[in-house]
């Protein structure tokens, strides 16, 4: 069993990764980081550098981890469900922005799809919205 964590593009992943590390440490679960990137926006070298930086952070823990990259586009929710199923995930951790002052919250189509289709539990933590990069509605 594993914990699957999508790594937002161009945004700090500290909050979501720290939460994953905290939970993974309690249950001795491996972490699977999912990077969905576009080769039109980032070079393979930039993606590799990003993975190296994330690996440096996770190597400080005693947890097993791996990173998977999808460069074919597609829906983030679908990629997350696929990776969670492949790794028999116990949990998917996603990050969404806090509710704006005096505004209602409307979940985007990707968040709804993930919540309905995920093969395991989904934990939402406050932080950067990982779903805006895929073109779906914002929170």
C-alpha positions, 0 to 999 in steps of 0.5 A: 500500500502507498500514499499518492501525492500529486506534485503541483507544477510551478508551485511549492509542494512543501505543504502537501509533501510534509503532510504525506511524510507525516502520514506515511511515517505513522503507517510506514507507507511508501510515497508515490509522487505524481508529476503531470507535466507538459513537454511544451512548457518544461524541458525533460531536463527541468522535469529531471531537476525537479524530481532530483530536488523532491528526491533530496527532500524525501531522502532525509526520511526513512520512507520508501518513495518513487516518482512517476511522470505523465507527459501526455496531458490528460485529466489529472483525476484520471492519472491519480486514480490510475496511479493509486490503483497501480500501487494499491494506494491507501490514500491520495492526498490533494491540495486545494486553496483556502476558501476566499473571504465572503465567497462560496466554494465550488469544486471543479470537475476534476476534484469531483471526478477524483472524489467519485472515482478514487479507488481509495480515500482522498485527503484534502489539505490546504495549499496550492490548487493542484487542479488549475494546471489541467484547465479545470475550474478553480475552487 
